[in-house]
């Protein structure tokens, strides 16, 4: 068993190396997809800055860039390696037997839409949980320690969040639709782009579609430091879609000037500039 775990984890890192070296199908090359999307959104920040007094290389820019690749690839390589090992011990047709919806039997576009919506709801619900429970919130503070919003802040989060997000997402995908559709990479690409834009220093509202898609104005208020008394556990939890917040009345956008302080209470005590200290900070912490 130990050997198999090591073997699957090594396979995960091999998967990353193949992407870097262009030794894989373009549709599975998440490394360069993330890099290209990041450069494009950064270009938008430079060309159309919302907060014009914010520097192009904002505070913690390089730390957030490190988080971006660490969380998206290095830690995920380990997680997916373990998942791959578990999958080898499951009956081959287990997912098709427990699924409520067979997206693979649907037309491609419809199957991807169903996958996108259900996957996003799982993430929205998990995000709410991270804010509601004190133990989990202490880890989620790493993401909320951002003091200047920018695209790279999208993937700034404590690695422990993967242990909450990924199992719930996997459970939803397995139980409800029997696994990811073959073209799921399209949804992953779109989700990364939306997440980057939500954190970018670019003012985006999507017009009437703001009630469907998350946006940078809405998500900036998710990061606001001073929340109203009746919303102390957070607002605007949407990941790619905003509609869950409007449905469950967790939406909150007092104005769209972009001139608000972000963070959380007593964040002056948080080690904002140190990756190592941020990893150990949440252990045993209480508000």
C-alpha positions, -999 to 999 in steps of 0.1 A, spaced: 0 0 0 28 25 10 45 18 -23 13 24 -43 7 57 -25 43 69 -33 39 56 -69 6 75 -74 20 107 -59 51 104 -81 27 100 -111 10 133 -101 43 151 -102 52 134 -135 18 147 -149 29 182 -139 63 179 -155 47 167 -188 26 198 -189 55 221 -184 74 203 -212 43 203 -235 44 165 -234 6 162 -232 -26 170 -250 -33 208 -251 -67 202 -235 -50 187 -204 -22 213 -201 -34 231 -170 0 246 -163 2 267 -194 -35 273 -193 -31 289 -158 0 308 -170 -17 322 -201 -49 331 -183 -29 348 -156 -9 369 -180 -40 379 -199 -59 390 -168 -28 408 -155 -27 426 -188 -63 438 -182 -52 450 -148 -24 470 -163 -45 484 -191 -78 491 -172 -70 494 -134 -100 499 -112 -81 512 -82 -56 534 -101 -34 541 -70 -27 504 -67 7 493 -81 11 468 -109 33 447 -86 10 451 -56 19 440 -21 24 402 -18 22 398 -56 50 372 -58 38 354 -26 3 351 -42 19 339 -75 37 312 -55 4 302 -38 -12 300 -72 12 273 -85 16 256 -52 -21 250 -47 -30 244 -83 -3 219 -90 21 208 -62 -4 201 -35 -30 189 -60 -5 164 -75 -5 148 -41 -42 149 -35 -51 136 -70 -25 109 -66 -42 96 -34 -76 99 -51 -63 78 -80 -52 52 -56 -86 50 -39 -103 48 -73 -82 17 -82 -99 -2 -52 -134 8 -62 -155 -15 -85 -151 -4 -121 -188 6 -125 -195 19 -90 -199 56 -101 -224 47 -128 -245 27 -104 -247 54 -77 -252 84 -100 -285 102 -101 -278 119 -134 -258 105 -163 -242 136 -179 -222 114 -202 -254 103 -219 -265 139 -224 -256 161 -254 -221 175 -247 -232 211 -241 -260 201 -217 -238 177 -198 -211 204 -193 -237 229 -182 -251 205 -156 -216 196 -144 -207 234 -142 -238 242 -121 -236 213 -97 -198 217 -93 -202 254 -86 -229 248 -60 -207 223 -42 -180 250 -40 -204 277 -29 -217 255 -1 -182 246 10 -172 283 9 -201 290 33 -190 262 56 -154 277 57 -169 309 70 -194 294 94 -172 271 115 -145 287 136 -119 259 130 -122 261 93 -124 299 92 -90 301 109 -75 284 78 -96 304 54 -82 336 69 -51 330 47 -72 339 17 -88 369 35 -54 382 46 -51 398 11 -48 436 16 -47 446 -21 -69 426 -46 -53 412 -77 -57 382 -100 -31 361 -82 -50 363 -50 -75 339 -65 -55 309 -55 -40 322 -22 -54 298 3 -42 274 30 -36 239 17 -59 225 43 -88 239 23 -81 213 -3 -91 187 23 -126 203 25 -132 215 -10 -119 185 -30 -137 157 -11 -170 176 -12 -166 184 -49 -156 148 -56 -186 135 -37 -210 157 -56 -196 148 -89 -195 110 -81 -229 108 -65 -249 131 -86 -235 127 -121 -212 96 -119 -179 115 -125 -166 143 -147 -176 144 -183 -148 139 -208 -148 176 -218 -147 188 -182 -114 206 -189 -135 233 -207 -153 241 -174 -121 241 -154 -105 266 -179 -136 288 -176 -137 286 -138 -101 296 -135 -106 326 -158 -137 338 -139 -119 333 -105 -90 354 -118 -113 382 -130 -132 382 -97 -100 390 -79 -85 413 -105 -80 450 -102 -105 455 -130 -141 466 -126 -164 440 -140 -201 436 -133 -214 417 -164 -245 441 -166 -278 422 -161 -258 389 -160 -244 400 -126 -273 380 -111 -259 349 -127 -221 353 -128 -198 363 -100 -178 395 -107 -150 416 -93 -174 442 -76 -194 415 -59 -163 396 -48 -145 426 -35 -173 430 -9 -168 394 0 -133 405 12 -145 437 31 -130 440 65 -160 457 83 -191 436 78 -226 447 89 -237 432 123 -262 409 107 -236 396 82 -207 389 104 -200 355 90 -196 367 55 -214 377 22 -211 370 -15 -198 334 -13 -202 328 -50 -173 311 -69 -182 313 -106 -219 319 -102 -235 347 -81 -270 332 -84 -266 311 -52 -261 343 -32 -292 359 -46 -312 327 -41 -301 323 -5 -300 360 4 -263 362 11 -257 390 -15 -244 423 -4 -231 452 -26 -236 486 -9 -217 505 -37 -193 498 -65 -166 524 -59 -139 499 -51 -126 521 -23 -131 498 7 -107 482 32 -104 445 29 -92 419 54 -107 407 87 -108 418 123 -74 419 140 -56 410 108 -27 433 118 -16 403 139 -16 380 109 18 372 92 8 386 59 42 384 42 54 349 53 42 317 36 58 295 63 41 314 91 8 314 74 9 276 72 12 273 110 -8 303 120 -43 287 119 -34 258 143 -51 264 176 -62 300 167 -95 314 178 -112 347 171 
